[in-house]
Structure formats: structure tokens, C-alpha cells
Amino acid sequence: MPLRDDQAGMSCSFCKLDLSSGRQVAAGRGAMICNECVEISREILQDKMSEN
């Protein structure tokens, strides 16, 4: 799917990869996170919760 004009230059605040890599990005106040970083974060949190 081609990028829209308003998506040009958008990238994940964590891994710095942009939307042209095919990642989906969720935008918040001053930060964006891609679907892959969300999954990595979820796994880290899940591991930490299971340690307790």
C-alpha cells in the first residue's frame, strides 16, 4: 500500500524504522511506536510479570 502524503517521514520513536518498511505506527503525544516494538515491549512486560 503506498504511503499517504501525511505519512512521509513518520518513523518509530524506538527502532527509528519508517513506515516505508511496511510497519504500522501508532502515534501519541510526541512519540510513535511500530507494531514490532509493541510486540517486543509486550513480551518484556509479560516476562517481568511472570518473574513475580
N, C-alpha and C positions, 0 to 999 in steps of 0.2 A: 504494500500500500504506500503510495507516495506521501511525503510529508506535506502538511499544510504550511502556509507561509508563517503562521504564528508559532510553529513548532521548530523552525530553523534555529539551530544553536542551542536547543534545550538538551541538557545532559543531567545525569545522575550526580547529585552532590557528593556521593560516596565513592563510586568507582570511576566517575568522570566520563563514562561512555555516553555517547549521544543517541538520540532517537534513530538515527540512520542505521544503527546496528540492529534494529528490529526490536528493541526493548520498549516496554511500556513504562511510562514515567508518571508517578503521582506527584503533583505539585502541592506544596503547602506554603506557609509564610517564609519566603526567602530560601527555601530548600526544595529539592526534588529527590525522589528515590525510585530506582527502577525495580521491576518485578524480581529480578535476580537478587538484588541486595535485600529486598523484603524477605525473600525465602531464606537467605543466609542468616539474617537477623532473627527470623522465627526459629531456626534450628539452634542458634546460640542461646536464645532465651529458653527454649524447651530443655536444652541440656542443663542449663543453670537451675531450672525449676526441679528437674529430676535429681539433682545433687542434694537438694534439701530434704 
